[in-house]
Amino acid sequence: MNQNYKAEPYRIKMVEPIREIPKTKRIKLLKNAGYNPFALKSEDVYIDLLTDSGTGAMSQAQWGALMQGDEAYAGSRSFYRLESVVKHITNYQYFIPAHQGRGAEQVVLPQFVHKKGMSFISNMHFDTTRAHVELAGARAIDCVIDECFDTAKHHPFKGNFNLEKLKRIIEDKGSDNIAGIILTITNNSAGGQPVSMENLEATAKIARSYGIPVIIDGARFSENAYFVKMREEGYQDHSILEIAQEVFAMADVFLMSAKKDGLVNMGGIIAIKDNEQLFKKVQGAIVPMEGFPTYGGMSGRDMEALAVGLQEGLEEDYLRHRIDQVRYLGDQLREAGVPIQYPTGGHAVFVDAKAIAPHIPYDQFPAQSVVNALYIESGVRAVEIGSLLLGRDPDTNENIDTPLQFMRLTIPRRTYTYNHLKVVADGVIKVFNDRKKLKGLTFTYEPQILRHFTAKMQPIK
Ligand SMILES: *Cc1c(COP(=O)(O)O)cnc(C)c1O
């Protein structure tokens, strides 16, 4: 390993065996899965880079904390422990747990939609966030800078809001038709790309000037803070926590899938700065959806593990190694000429499938084709982030085109070694060298909402 990448800041205390099954078997299994790797059994996957959501390893401190879970239905000690950590990190007054990020979204987002024709604006909505915006009867508008769509162009903060466009949208729609501005940090859908402090501040200032609420979708708020420290002028001497707190201070509400930077396998966070009325509404809404407000879908032991994980996720040694692993995989691919979203972001390498397979049109899902070829080549499971994921336009029912047709290689936290990532890189490079053979896909079954999870497909001959 060369000097550019520091070795793991931990040693291994427990192992989980994995195995590679023969290629002939993988070809059959993928066919049976309807050419959708979501339908594969995990035991048929060698290295699983489907997602970084809930797939990480917990620390000895977290496993120790599990034993202290208080499983009381109401007023659990574990709730109060987690609450104190969340309040300390965010400086917000109110905290309610949820079973995961989308649980938080389903109870909070509808509170901002009080009439027809409203929209949320985000740098880029995550898929479940978009789904909950639409289920609440609103529309999701993405407003990211143009550099984000040019994968080969270097920009340190490709998750930034396009501020001119943001103002234009608000003026066009009228500010009272904007339900909220959602700061997605990091910008998952475009490559785990960070948003700069300067841009967050400018965005929040615009929101305030129009009286629009600001919501943080902060599944990876610690990774974003690390990038600010590394890449933005003036933050080198700040701690990760200080940077995170500066961001929290700009917003009204913080929603988090704790399965990411919370370093747990399941959990979600709703934190509200000071709006008591909103807190009461969310408290009322959470009971029938997620559970009583002192557990919100989480068991006591899970709240204990999260209380520890949130703090570990802010440690700089851990973050450096995490971001380095992603960069290592990206560097391996770039050296071989594979086009990726560059620079690499926080949790994954996003391979540009539109550039690899320009012969496959967007509505035949070029990135899904690359994902499938990688599984067959090396038993690695990746995921499509492109037109398959985006679904259909709710107004026209057409497949949504996007210049961003990605295969996401998502790296679970503290789980795989550099050697595993080398196997992944070799597999991707083989697929890349054989790219002319890639074929588009068509549906044999297409669900209406969040279709990518359960769709069945077949290659077009
Ligand atoms: C994962 C994620 C969510 C949804 O969280 P779940 O825990 O998967 O329900 C929302 N927003 C972003 C940015 C995410 O990455």
The ligand as an SDF file (V2000), in Angstrom:
LIG
                    3D

 15 15  0  0  0  0  0  0  0  0999 V2000
  -30.2220    6.6570    2.8530 C   0  0  0  0  0  0  0  0  0  0  0  0
  -30.7370    8.0090    2.6470 C   0  0  0  0  0  0  0  0  0  0  0  0
  -32.0620    8.3440    2.9690 C   0  0  0  0  0  0  0  0  0  0  0  0
  -33.0910    7.3320    3.4160 C   0  0  0  0  0  0  0  0  0  0  0  0
  -32.7090    6.6620    4.5620 O   0  0  0  0  0  0  0  0  0  0  0  0
  -33.0760    5.1340    4.8410 P   0  0  0  0  0  0  0  0  0  0  0  0
  -32.4530    4.8950    6.1550 O   0  0  0  0  0  0  0  0  0  0  0  0
  -32.4930    4.3170    3.7440 O   0  0  0  0  0  0  0  0  0  0  0  0
  -34.5530    5.0420    4.8820 O   0  0  0  0  0  0  0  0  0  0  0  0
  -32.4500    9.6590    2.7920 C   0  0  0  0  0  0  0  0  0  0  0  0
  -31.6080   10.5780    2.3130 N   0  0  0  0  0  0  0  0  0  0  0  0
  -30.3280   10.2930    2.0000 C   0  0  0  0  0  0  0  0  0  0  0  0
  -29.4250   11.3590    1.4850 C   0  0  0  0  0  0  0  0  0  0  0  0
  -29.8580    8.9930    2.1400 C   0  0  0  0  0  0  0  0  0  0  0  0
  -28.6040    8.7160    1.7860 O   0  0  0  0  0  0  0  0  0  0  0  0
  1  2  1  0
  2  3  1  0
  2 14  2  0
  3  4  1  0
  3 10  2  0
  4  5  1  0
  5  6  1  0
  6  7  2  0
  6  8  1  0
  6  9  1  0
 10 11  1  0
 11 12  2  0
 12 13  1  0
 12 14  1  0
 14 15  1  0
M  END
$$$$
